[in-house]
């Protein structure tokens, strides 16, 4: 069965291509919103972040000052993507800012 998307006038809706982002929402803004709802037990950041995106790395270490931050090579973090439960995409284009948040427990 073939499905069609119709607009309010029952005409086939035009599909638009995603537009390039203007960089928003920023990585740090999205991270802070997620942290309001998700307890984090561990953070996995890419090793390359510190060298290629020092501002993002500093933000990660400041936000997670009481949480262990593990560094892993970019290639290894890509392999871990098969095990994650959710992926959140931001509008930011900062290289090597992929970060894995491992759920924690609130006591």
Wavefront OBJ file of the C-alpha trace (Angstrom):
o trace
v 0.000 0.000 0.000
v 1.314 3.408 -0.926
v 0.744 6.337 1.427
v 0.514 9.990 0.516
v 0.809 13.033 2.698
v -1.976 15.523 2.043
v -2.102 19.169 2.950
v -5.154 20.902 4.415
v -6.724 21.243 0.950
v -6.347 17.501 0.272
v -3.581 18.002 -2.268
v -0.357 16.037 -2.121
v 1.954 17.957 0.208
v 5.271 19.123 -1.136
v 8.219 17.640 0.614
v 10.829 20.202 1.414
v 14.485 19.513 1.887
v 15.889 20.210 5.325
v 17.402 23.674 5.414
v 20.927 24.210 6.659
v 20.947 25.147 10.306
v 22.187 28.475 11.558
v 23.967 26.650 14.378
v 20.973 26.597 16.706
v 20.170 25.019 19.016
v 23.700 24.968 20.380
v 25.233 21.840 21.900
v 25.489 23.384 25.372
v 21.872 24.616 25.332
v 20.534 21.182 24.391
v 22.798 19.505 26.945
v 21.465 21.667 29.772
v 17.841 20.907 28.828
v 18.529 17.158 28.749
v 20.202 17.321 32.162
v 17.022 18.703 33.725
v 15.361 15.340 33.050
v 18.143 12.742 32.769
v 20.405 11.728 35.639
v 23.867 11.049 34.173
v 26.225 8.500 35.718
v 29.057 8.778 33.203
v 29.999 10.865 30.176
v 31.928 9.563 27.179
v 33.562 12.353 25.174
v 35.738 11.976 22.111
v 39.488 12.326 22.717
v 39.727 14.692 19.770
v 37.286 17.161 21.342
v 39.903 18.629 23.676
v 42.290 19.452 20.796
v 39.826 20.354 18.022
v 36.986 21.924 20.027
v 38.452 23.116 23.333
v 35.463 25.342 24.174
v 33.079 22.387 23.913
v 35.420 20.195 25.960
v 35.651 22.865 28.661
v 31.851 23.140 28.707
v 31.519 19.358 29.119
v 33.982 19.264 32.014
v 32.326 22.253 33.711
v 28.788 20.889 33.366
v 29.891 17.437 34.558
v 32.321 18.521 37.287
v 31.003 15.785 39.643
v 30.577 13.094 36.961
v 33.334 10.933 35.461
v 34.231 11.997 31.908
v 35.792 9.162 29.919
v 37.685 9.973 26.713
v 37.481 7.636 23.741
v 38.761 7.917 20.157
v 36.256 9.171 17.570
v 36.307 5.807 15.745
v 35.432 3.978 18.975
v 32.571 6.319 19.822
v 31.102 5.719 16.347
v 31.137 1.969 17.067
v 29.211 2.600 20.306
v 26.318 4.184 18.403
v 24.790 0.742 17.850
v 24.243 0.443 21.606
v 22.683 3.829 22.353
v 18.992 4.260 23.188
v 18.557 7.724 21.667
v 20.437 10.216 19.530
v 19.872 13.941 19.926
v 20.987 16.124 17.073
v 21.727 19.800 17.575
v 22.265 22.562 15.049
v 25.908 22.931 16.003
v 28.689 22.150 13.529
v 31.556 21.959 16.034
v 33.916 19.098 15.125
v 34.250 16.155 17.508
v 31.520 17.309 19.877
v 29.762 13.934 19.890
v 29.129 13.036 23.509
v 27.543 9.931 25.011
v 25.596 10.305 28.252
v 25.277 7.118 30.285
v 22.211 7.110 32.512
v 22.670 7.290 36.236
v 20.507 6.673 39.284
v 19.029 9.292 41.594
v 19.027 8.200 45.244
l 1 2 3 4 5 6 7 8 9 10 11 12 13 14 15 16 17 18 19 20 21 22 23 24 25 26 27 28 29 30 31 32 33 34 35 36 37 38 39 40 41 42 43 44 45 46 47 48 49 50 51 52 53 54 55 56 57 58 59 60 61 62 63 64 65 66 67 68 69 70 71 72 73 74 75 76 77 78 79 80 81 82 83 84 85 86 87 88 89 90 91 92 93 94 95 96 97 98 99 100 101 102 103 104 105 106 107
